[in-house]
Amino acid sequence: MWELNQLHRSEAVLEQHWRVMPCMLLHSALMARAVLLWGELNIRPSWTEQARRQLPELAWDSSRGRVGAHEAGAMLTQAPARIPGAQYEPADADSGLLHLAGATIWLRAR
């Protein structure tokens, strides 16, 4: 199955996305809901790093799925498929903060 005993160069570049971090519980909860985000909401989010905010950011093109950050935040915190214990805090018209167990991620519709 595996051919190398170390990470490939292309895998090592993405290490910051899967290393153990305070927001791993929140990342894992989002990944468990990926089918809902990608399929039902028709958004294609991607992880970005916002140096000015020092927080991971999950961003997507809102014109494609027409789902804004507030709608996604409501689904992730209030719908039957919600992340238990997560809270969403609107920040501005296009973004908000998703909180869980002391970790925070920006949700942003571009």
N, CA, C and O of each residue as an XYZ file, in Angstrom:
440
protein
N       0.816     -1.189      0.000
C       0.000      0.000      0.000
C       0.868      1.264      0.000
O       0.689      2.141     -0.844
N       1.797      1.353      0.937
C       2.680      2.508      0.993
C       4.003      2.167      0.333
O       4.540      1.073      0.507
N       4.508      3.106     -0.412
C       5.779      2.882     -1.087
C       6.933      3.602     -0.423
O       8.088      3.209     -0.582
N       6.627      4.660      0.324
C       7.673      5.452      0.970
C       7.531      5.363      2.487
O       6.418      5.228      2.995
N       8.630      5.437      3.205
C       8.568      5.433      4.666
C       8.606      6.844      5.236
O       8.814      7.030      6.435
N       8.408      7.822      4.388
C       8.355      9.223      4.818
C       7.316      9.954      3.976
O       6.833      9.427      2.974
N       6.983     11.155      4.384
C       6.005     11.937      3.636
C       6.578     12.367      2.293
O       7.753     12.714      2.175
N       5.731     12.333      1.307
C       6.101     12.856     -0.007
C       6.149     14.378      0.093
O       5.486     14.961      0.952
N       6.910     15.015     -0.757
C       7.049     16.479     -0.763
C       5.686     17.167     -0.819
O       5.478     18.160     -0.122
N       4.761     16.668     -1.625
C       3.438     17.293     -1.749
C       2.615     17.136     -0.477
O       1.774     17.983     -0.178
N       2.849     16.058      0.278
C       2.158     15.873      1.554
C       2.750     16.773      2.634
O       2.017     17.351      3.435
N       4.050     16.888      2.654
C       4.723     17.679      3.674
C       4.335     19.154      3.602
O       4.304     19.836      4.627
N       4.044     19.643      2.421
C       3.637     21.041      2.251
C       2.335     21.321      2.997
O       2.113     22.445      3.446
N       1.476     20.320      3.134
C       0.165     20.493      3.769
C       0.160     20.118      5.250
O      -0.907     20.043      5.860
N       1.306     19.888      5.822
C       1.406     19.434      7.209
C       0.633     20.314      8.181
O       0.054     19.800      9.138
N       0.608     21.610      7.963
C      -0.079     22.506      8.893
C      -1.579     22.237      8.963
O      -2.238     22.655      9.915
N      -2.128     21.542      7.960
C      -3.561     21.258      7.954
C      -3.928     20.003      8.738
O      -5.098     19.825      9.078
N      -2.969     19.125      9.037
C      -3.317     17.898      9.746
C      -2.496     17.641     10.997
O      -2.679     16.609     11.641
N      -1.605     18.536     11.358
C      -0.858     18.341     12.597
C      -1.792     18.564     13.796
O      -2.828     19.217     13.675
N      -1.416     18.021     14.930
C      -2.225     18.155     16.138
C      -2.200     19.611     16.575
O      -1.141     20.185     16.826
N      -3.400     20.201     16.660
C      -3.550     21.613     17.009
C      -4.779     21.749     17.905
O      -5.593     20.829     17.974
N      -4.925     22.877     18.588
C      -6.095     23.068     19.444
C      -7.430     22.957     18.694
O      -8.449     22.612     19.292
N      -7.424     23.244     17.405
C      -8.683     23.224     16.664
C      -8.970     21.880     15.991
O      -9.859     21.801     15.144
N      -8.229     20.810     16.353
C      -8.433     19.509     15.707
C      -9.860     18.991     15.893
O     -10.428     18.427     14.958
N     -10.445     19.166     17.063
C     -11.814     18.708     17.297
C     -12.775     19.409     16.339
O     -13.668     18.779     15.773
N     -12.585     20.707     16.164
C     -13.438     21.467     15.257
C     -13.173     21.072     13.805
O     -14.121     20.937     13.032
N     -11.930     20.885     13.419
C     -11.600     20.418     12.061
C     -12.263     19.067     11.794
O     -12.865     18.856     10.742
N     -12.145     18.169     12.749
C     -12.712     16.829     12.598
C     -14.234     16.891     12.463
O     -14.815     16.186     11.638
N     -14.873     17.729     13.269
C     -16.328     17.873     13.190
C     -16.758     18.429     11.836
O     -17.783     18.015     11.294
N     -15.987     19.358     11.289
C     -16.291     19.891      9.960
C     -16.114     18.825      8.883
O     -16.931     18.721      7.969
N     -15.051     18.037      8.991
C     -14.828     16.980      8.004
C     -15.929     15.931      8.063
O     -16.317     15.381      7.033
N     -16.434     15.648      9.258
C     -17.531     14.688      9.391
C     -18.801     15.200      8.710
O     -19.691     14.416      8.381
N     -18.883     16.495      8.504
C     -20.053     17.095      7.852
C     -19.733     17.539      6.422
O     -20.479     18.328      5.842
N     -18.655     17.050      5.861
C     -18.220     17.454      4.527
C     -19.267     17.174      3.465
O     -19.458     17.993      2.566
N     -19.948     16.044      3.543
C     -20.970     15.722      2.546
C     -22.080     16.764      2.583
O     -22.600     17.161      1.540
N     -22.438     17.203      3.771
C     -23.465     18.240      3.890
C     -22.976     19.558      3.308
O     -23.700     20.210      2.556
N     -21.753     19.955      3.648
C     -21.210     21.211      3.141
C     -21.047     21.181      1.628
O     -21.483     22.098      0.932
N     -20.417     20.126      1.121
C     -20.133     20.034     -0.305
C     -21.384     19.685     -1.102
O     -21.662     20.307     -2.127
N     -22.137     18.697     -0.635
C     -23.279     18.197     -1.395
C     -24.547     19.004     -1.229
O     -25.083     19.534     -2.202
N     -25.025     19.099     -0.010
C     -26.309     19.759      0.237
C     -26.245     21.280      0.072
O     -27.158     21.882     -0.493
N     -25.182     21.892      0.556
C     -25.060     23.351      0.446
C     -24.412     23.781     -0.857
O     -24.427     24.962     -1.204
N     -23.839     22.816     -1.585
C     -23.209     23.063     -2.878
C     -22.100     24.115     -2.789
O     -21.995     24.994     -3.643
N     -21.281     24.010     -1.748
C     -20.126     24.899     -1.637
C     -18.862     24.054     -1.712
O     -18.882     22.868     -1.384
N     -17.782     24.654     -2.135
C     -16.485     23.987     -2.230
C     -15.496     24.768     -1.368
O     -14.702     25.555     -1.884
N     -15.547     24.550     -0.058
C     -14.661     25.326      0.821
C     -13.218     24.867      0.731
O     -12.930     23.725      0.373
N     -12.323     25.775      1.062
C     -10.903     25.448      1.131
C     -10.313     26.140      2.354
O     -10.779     27.200      2.772
N      -9.278     25.522      2.921
C      -8.609     26.094      4.090
C      -7.599     27.136      3.650
O      -6.841     26.919      2.705
N      -7.592     28.260      4.333
C      -6.586     29.285      4.115
C      -6.095     29.747      5.480
O      -6.767     29.541      6.491
N      -4.959     30.352      5.505
C      -4.422     30.920      6.741
C      -4.498     32.434      6.642
O      -4.060     33.019      5.651
N      -5.041     33.054      7.644
C      -5.146     34.504      7.695
C      -4.146     35.031      8.713
O      -4.400     34.995      9.917
N      -3.025     35.514      8.235
C      -1.962     35.982      9.133
C      -2.444     37.089     10.059
O      -2.038     37.148     11.219
N      -3.300     37.959      9.558
C      -3.731     39.080     10.403
C      -4.657     38.625     11.514
O      -4.785     39.304     12.533
N      -5.303     37.487     11.330
C      -6.231     36.999     12.346
C      -5.648     35.865     13.173
O      -6.154     35.566     14.255
N      -4.593     35.231     12.680
C      -3.965     34.116     13.371
C      -4.939     32.962     13.619
O      -4.811     32.240     14.608
N      -5.903     32.793     12.725
C      -6.888     31.720     12.844
C      -7.007     30.984     11.518
O      -6.847     31.592     10.460
N      -7.284     29.692     11.558
C      -7.594     28.992     10.316
C      -8.888     29.558      9.738
O      -9.764     30.000     10.480
N      -9.001     29.544      8.431
C     -10.190     30.084      7.776
C     -10.698     29.065      6.761
O      -9.929     28.526      5.965
N     -11.984     28.813      6.800
C     -12.635     27.968      5.809
C     -13.425     28.912      4.918
O     -14.404     29.515      5.358
N     -13.001     29.042      3.664
C     -13.594     30.024      2.750
C     -14.130     29.337      1.507
O     -13.658     28.266      1.124
N     -15.121     29.961      0.881
C     -15.700     29.440     -0.351
C     -16.303     30.562     -1.173
O     -16.555     31.659     -0.674
N     -16.527     30.265     -2.431
C     -17.141     31.208     -3.365
C     -18.651     31.148     -3.160
O     -19.287     30.158     -3.523
N     -19.221     32.187     -2.587
C     -20.652     32.171     -2.277
C     -21.530     32.337     -3.510
O     -22.720     32.027     -3.458
N     -20.971     32.819     -4.618
C     -21.795     32.976     -5.821
C     -22.145     31.628     -6.433
O     -23.162     31.501     -7.116
N     -21.311     30.618     -6.193
C     -21.571     29.296     -6.753
C     -22.735     28.604     -6.040
O     -23.689     28.163     -6.679
N     -22.646     28.513     -4.709
C     -23.680     27.826     -3.956
C     -24.709     28.758     -3.348
O     -25.748     28.323     -2.851
N     -24.405     30.041     -3.394
C     -25.279     31.058     -2.822
C     -25.570     30.841     -1.328
O     -26.640     31.187     -0.828
N     -24.599     30.269     -0.647
C     -24.709     30.065      0.795
C     -23.673     30.957      1.455
O     -22.477     30.851      1.184
N     -24.147     31.830      2.320
C     -23.248     32.720      3.027
C     -22.722     32.086      4.304
O     -23.155     31.006      4.706
N     -21.790     32.772      4.927
C     -21.188     32.266      6.160
C     -22.227     32.124      7.268
O     -22.158     31.184      8.061
N     -23.183     33.042      7.334
C     -24.178     32.985      8.407
C     -25.097     31.775      8.240
O     -25.482     31.148      9.227
N     -25.451     31.446      6.993
C     -26.277     30.261      6.752
C     -25.505     28.989      7.098
O     -26.050     28.073      7.714
N     -24.246     28.940      6.703
C     -23.415     27.778      7.030
C     -23.226     27.679      8.544
O     -23.290     26.588      9.110
N     -22.994     28.818      9.196
C     -22.838     28.831     10.648
C     -24.086     28.352     11.364
O     -23.997     27.618     12.348
N     -25.256     28.764     10.874
C     -26.516     28.317     11.470
C     -26.689     26.811     11.293
O     -27.108     26.118     12.220
N     -26.366     26.308     10.105
C     -26.491     24.879      9.867
C     -25.556     24.087     10.783
O     -25.937     23.043     11.313
N     -24.338     24.586     10.964
C     -23.347     23.878     11.776
C     -23.627     23.952     13.274
O     -23.059     23.177     14.044
N     -24.489     24.868     13.697
C     -24.757     25.026     15.132
C     -26.207     24.780     15.527
O     -26.486     24.586     16.710
N     -27.151     24.784     14.562
C     -28.571     24.679     14.931
C     -29.327     23.539     14.266
O     -30.350     23.095     14.788
N     -28.848     23.060     13.132
C     -29.559     22.027     12.378
C     -29.391     20.659     13.049
O     -28.539     20.498     13.922
N     -30.194     19.683     12.646
C     -30.025     18.332     13.203
C     -28.603     17.784     13.031
O     -28.157     16.985     13.854
N     -27.891     18.191     11.994
C     -26.509     17.737     11.767
C     -25.493     18.666     12.421
O     -24.318     18.653     12.054
N     -25.929     19.461     13.374
C     -25.047     20.447     14.015
C     -23.870     19.786     14.719
O     -23.870     18.586     14.996
N     -22.874     20.611     14.996
C     -21.715     20.180     15.775
C     -22.072     20.431     17.244
O     -22.177     21.586     17.657
N     -22.257     19.384     18.031
C     -22.648     19.578     19.435
C     -21.674     20.491     20.179
O     -20.464     20.262     20.167
N     -22.202     21.508     20.814
C     -21.395     22.441     21.591
C     -20.805     23.594     20.806
O     -20.253     24.521     21.399
N     -20.908     23.559     19.483
C     -20.342     24.644     18.669
C     -21.235     25.870     18.730
O     -22.453     25.765     18.868
N     -20.610     27.029     18.626
C     -21.329     28.299     18.604
C     -20.825     29.117     17.423
O     -19.640     29.092     17.092
N     -21.747     29.844     16.792
C     -21.388     30.701     15.667
C     -21.596     32.152     16.062
O     -22.615     32.507     16.656
N     -20.620     32.989     15.727
C     -20.660     34.413     16.035
C     -20.454     35.206     14.740
O     -19.348     35.211     14.200
N     -21.502     35.879     14.228
C     -21.312     36.686     13.014
C     -20.263     37.770     13.252
O     -20.230     38.393     14.313
N     -19.410     37.986     12.255
C     -18.368     39.010     12.370
C     -18.682     40.205     11.478
O     -18.590     41.353     11.913
N     -19.051     39.934     10.237
C     -19.456     40.983      9.309
C     -20.423     40.357      8.311
O     -20.911     39.250      8.541
N     -20.705     41.037      7.224
C     -21.705     40.549      6.269
C     -21.328     39.226      5.619
O     -22.210     38.458      5.237
N     -20.034     38.942      5.487
C     -19.588     37.759      4.744
C     -18.832     36.728      5.571
O     -18.358     35.733      5.022
N     -18.709     36.940      6.873
C     -17.910     36.003      7.655
C     -18.364     35.940      9.095
O     -19.118     36.787      9.572
N     -17.885     34.913      9.774
C     -18.188     34.744     11.187
C     -17.221     33.754     11.810
O     -16.413     33.130     11.122
N     -17.320     33.624     13.111
C     -16.429     32.752     13.867
C     -17.198     31.530     14.349
O     -18.291     31.649     14.902
N     -16.616     30.359     14.133
C     -17.184     29.110     14.623
C     -16.312     28.668     15.792
O     -15.108     28.465     15.630
N     -16.919     28.519     16.976
C     -16.197     28.193     18.200
C     -16.570     26.797     18.691
O     -17.729     26.391     18.610
N     -15.588     26.073     19.196
C     -15.830     24.784     19.840
C     -14.645     24.451     20.744
O     -13.498     24.429     20.298
N     -14.934     24.197     22.003
C     -13.934     23.728     22.975
C     -12.674     24.586     22.994
O     -11.562     24.058     23.021
N     -12.843     25.900     22.979
C     -11.703     26.808     23.045
C     -11.013     27.076     21.726
O     -10.068     27.864     21.677
N     -11.463     26.437     20.649
C     -10.890     26.660     19.322
C     -11.829     27.519     18.490
O     -13.041     27.507     18.703
N     -11.272     28.264     17.545
C     -12.062     29.145     16.691
C     -11.573     29.028     15.257
O     -10.372     28.967     14.996
N     -12.527     28.998     14.332
C     -12.252     28.978     12.901
C     -13.102     30.057     12.257
O     -14.276     30.208     12.596
N     -12.522     30.807     11.335
C     -13.285     31.769     10.547
C     -14.028     31.033      9.441
O     -13.451     30.176      8.772
N     -15.295     31.356      9.243
C     -16.056     30.912      8.084
C     -16.223     32.139      7.221
O     -16.671     33.177      7.708
N     -15.875     32.046      5.945
C     -15.979     33.235      5.086
C     -16.488     32.864      3.703
O     -15.919     32.014      3.017
N     -17.569     33.518      3.312
C     -18.094     33.390      1.963
C     -17.511     34.537      1.148
O     -17.689     35.705      1.493
N     -16.816     34.200      0.070
C     -16.167     35.237     -0.745
C     -17.075     35.649     -1.874
O     -16.713     36.512     -2.674
